[in-house]
Amino acid sequence: MMNKIKTNPALAAAFYFVLTWIGYPIAALLSSYIRGISFTAAATRPYMIVCFVVASIIAAFQMYNKVKNSTTTQ
């Protein structure tokens, strides 16, 4: 599976997009402890949602380009 991720740009982008969103509940849990609010309140904060949307798109785009460039140069 890792070989397919390393050679297929679209699969690599999807993998890193999902990998970024796996961290969302962890960040919401930490935020709820730090701010002293419920997990639901922390998870539905617009600032956190926007940050993760932007971060996941950037990560997917970077990995797509990285895999695409590494496969075309070989």
Secondary structure, 3 states (H helix, E strand, C coil): CHHHHHHCHHHHHHHHHHHHHHHHHHHHHHHHHHHCCCHHHHHCCHHHHHHHHHHHHHHHHHHHHHHHHHHHCC
